[in-house]
Amino acid sequence: MNRSVPIEEGDYYMEGGYRVFTEQYHLKRGYCCSSGCRHCPYGYDVKKNAF
């Protein structure tokens, strides 16, 4: 389910030179990528490798 969602204003911010996708971006994308993103609203736990 890899569909591209265009980045719009408010979707990310710069932190130490990295792009960090916000909760808003993840919700707009509509699914969890299971990468353990800091702002993931889907409740994925990278340590347990599960939701």
C-alpha positions, 0 to 999 in steps of 0.5 A: 500500500505504498501510495505517495502523499504530497507534502503540504505546509504543516506536514513536516518540520526541520529538526537537526537537518532531518525532515520529521513527518508530523502526526498530521502527515501520518493521518493524511497518509492514512496508514502506518509504515511500521517504522517506529516514527516518533509522531505516529498516531497509530500506536505502533510499538517498534520494540514489540513490532506490533500495534 
